[in-house]
């Protein structure tokens, strides 16, 4: 905050407190003009408004709130750039609570980290923790039910681009993944895209134009076989998807397959090694693996 705005906040806050205090004490007593008529002259639906001061308890309560407010602004940040005599900050408070929580959770997490994921999946407390970690860090992309969305994998099925063993899951969450499906428009052209798309559709057992399938097969063998294999079953080491199981990350319609071939895909799974501790990653990996086993 600049010095100008800091000064603006300080002046505005000080003036506001002073005005509230003045209004409170200015109305502490009322001047009686006529002992026989103590009303203000206002009548609402036959009800006359009396000109009485605040009850003593109410007045004292207001005074206490003003004193509390001034004390609070002295102790804590609130007056522009003034940090308060206690030196409190929201970041410091957060860090203190995180340190306290980590101190309590560390022995539990270390025990979980030393447990095999399949065994950990039967631990209700560990899975409850894993579900919370997932909700805070993974649900934004994969959904609260982990069923994914367009461009984000479904984690509840048995289709895994890189594999579902313990080490692979840990590597995926720790270091992230980067898709590398190149665009083929300039090489294949419009007709080539349609032909290869038809051949890819045929790999999953669906009907496609036989002429385009025949024309697309040699192009597939020349351009796609290095990643997806000659039979189209993919390569988990490279993260190349299986094209024969009819599971499609970006949609399996002819138009979507053609779009993928034309423009390529560059989906990215972020790395969480700096955001989450490795024991927490072990827990959430076990939770994710358990979802596909249900």
Secondary structure, DSSP 8 states (H G I E B T S, - for coil): --HHHHHHHHHHHHHHHHHHHHHHHHTSS---S-TT--EEEEEETTEEEE-----HHHHHHHHHHHHHHHHHHHHSS-STT---TT---HHHHHHHHHHHHHHHHHHHHHHHHTS-HHHHTT-HHHHHHHHHHHHHHTHHHH-TTS--BTTB--SSSS--SS--SHHHHHHHHHH-EE--B---HHHHHHHHHHHHHHHHHHHTT----HHHHHHHHHHHHHHTHHHH-TTS--BTTTTB--SSS---SS--SHHHHHHHHHH-B--EE---TTTS-HHHHHHHHHHHHHHHT-
